[in-house]
């Protein structure tokens, strides 16, 4: 460590007058409050003795007085102060000898005369001797201090090693007792958060494998009497014959964690955080070549987790998001709202500020109907073909078969929320839905190399909900949100061989995440972050300037379906119910009745395009009158009669929540047990309430013995 510079201490001095700046000194500044070192201490002792001898000779001082002063200094400063500061014996002897020598020389000099060559020579020798002794003792003092610190560190290490050794012995015995496998624990690492530890063990040869220990993970946690919610994770070590155990001692999964307020730039190439592990470290997923499937029953936190996914993509400088949500686009509304407010098509919440002009939606395309979703998938298939053709030179230059995605050539992530509405299309006997399903599966199969991947969410992993098993096969990244899950089926369908105790992961947002492949990891418990509409708004505004635009080749291939995605005929539903749509835009913003007039969206292409997406031009002429262009929305046809109002469900207060969950479950419906867990009522009460609702036509009862379910009328 570098020695600190000496500075002049002016803390208590008055403020000096202004004066001409003098030439800076070549010597370091002095700190008169600093303690003496070996050299300055010797000089001080020698000059002090010389001055005392001159003064004593002139004043006829008794010669014995300096010797008495030296003796007192040797006792007080040399011995007493050294003992108090716990200095070494060498330092104590040096200090005492310096006082005695200085006192003795002063006594001799007063008696024989200080102004002689003999007095001057002995005084110089005295100074050099004191300096040499002080330097030697200082070196010894530093060595002893370093040794003392090392001893403290060694003691701490020994205590830590003793703790590690105790844990190693305890868990080696536990593994032998529970599994019958004799392991040798050779490393124990404590988590920085203090929430648990990891240990690595060597297994004997023969039939002992890490899978056997993994199969006994629940029994190991039980044997260790871990708190509820704390699990034992087991995975293979750095080579065959080794196993690593992650043992949680604090139930992190039961705690609530807000999405971090760090909205810094990310890349799909370097991983995107999706939550936290039991050791409080983030779990990152790599989606450049992988699709992802997220399963979770109603109430598991799936909608919040969708916001986490979209937030990660929004932070990526090389990702564009196309969002498909056939539940009226609910998942995308918070991500589009800041752009609507910036254009005066929506009013900000009371007391809120209007976003800057030109703010773009947080998702690049939002589809809320089967027809619009089909446009999305036809566009991405066209983009895939165009990229294959036009970027061959780039692929040859980089010597790769994978399109090198970047801010100028972004990856397209198609997020499908509540995929059961889409994937189970064959049962609907609807041509658009069938075409949509085929386009989705073709996208999963054929677009990996050209930078187009999918993330799908669904209530259940059954074939009836996903159409067939191909979706699971093409989704190496899987998430099973386990809160509210009564049977654990989703975990078993996504990770058949996983031995994670999902019953311990019952907090909302908790679940199991895993990924196959080179960048993958074994299924493990994790906790998703909590999000909110205000957090979504912050992410949209913080990332607006760095989110990419579609490259020119892809935008041209996507054609009018992409260019007109925000036209009122297709996106007017986003602002149809707002005050601005009625011609009363927020103060300071004119009403834009013609549509989402966002210059940054690039809905048209012109000669000013720089090659990094479509040109940024106004989507709609400003000459249109204020207010929503209803004739365009209706296709210039007479207005259709208003749909009859749907009566609110009658019955107990929990019934509305139950009917909403059954509607979200799609055509698969929900069992009585699942609804009872959701609304926190006993099964008999729930069964009676649902049967009464079915009698009123609010639900449909599908009798299938033990597999009987209630289904919403919209999905029958």
Secondary structure as UniProt FT lines:
FT   TURN            11..12
FT   TURN            32..33
FT   HELIX           38..58
FT   TURN            59..60
FT   HELIX           64..73
FT   HELIX           74..80
FT   HELIX           81..84
FT   TURN            85..86
FT   HELIX           89..112
FT   HELIX           117..179
FT   STRAND          183..190
FT   TURN            192..193
FT   STRAND          196..203
FT   TURN            206..207
FT   HELIX           210..215
FT   HELIX           217..223
FT   TURN            224..225
FT   TURN            228..229
FT   STRAND          232..236
FT   TURN            240..241
FT   STRAND          242..248
FT   HELIX           252..254
FT   TURN            268..269
FT   STRAND          272..277
FT   TURN            278..279
FT   STRAND          282..285
FT   STRAND          292..296
FT   TURN            298..299
FT   HELIX           302..315
FT   TURN            317..318
FT   STRAND          319..325
FT   TURN            326..329
FT   HELIX           330..342
FT   TURN            343..344
FT   TURN            350..351
FT   TURN            357..358
FT   STRAND          365..367
FT   HELIX           370..390
FT   HELIX           392..398
FT   STRAND          411..417
FT   HELIX           420..423
FT   HELIX           425..428
FT   HELIX           431..446
FT   TURN            448..451
FT   STRAND          452..458
FT   HELIX           463..466
FT   HELIX           470..473
FT   STRAND          477..481
FT   TURN            483..484
FT   HELIX           489..494
FT   TURN            496..497
FT   HELIX           502..504
FT   TURN            508..509
FT   STRAND          510..515
FT   TURN            518..519
FT   STRAND          521..527
FT   HELIX           533..543
FT   TURN            544..546
FT   HELIX           552..563
FT   TURN            564..566
FT   HELIX           568..571
FT   HELIX           572..574
FT   TURN            575..577
FT   HELIX           580..582
FT   TURN            587..588
FT   TURN            593..594
FT   HELIX           599..601
FT   TURN            607..608
FT   TURN            622..623
FT   HELIX           630..634
FT   TURN            635..636
FT   TURN            653..654
FT   HELIX           655..664
FT   HELIX           666..668
FT   HELIX           672..679
FT   HELIX           683..695
FT   TURN            696..697
FT   STRAND          699..702
FT   HELIX           705..707
FT   STRAND          709..712
FT   HELIX           713..715
//
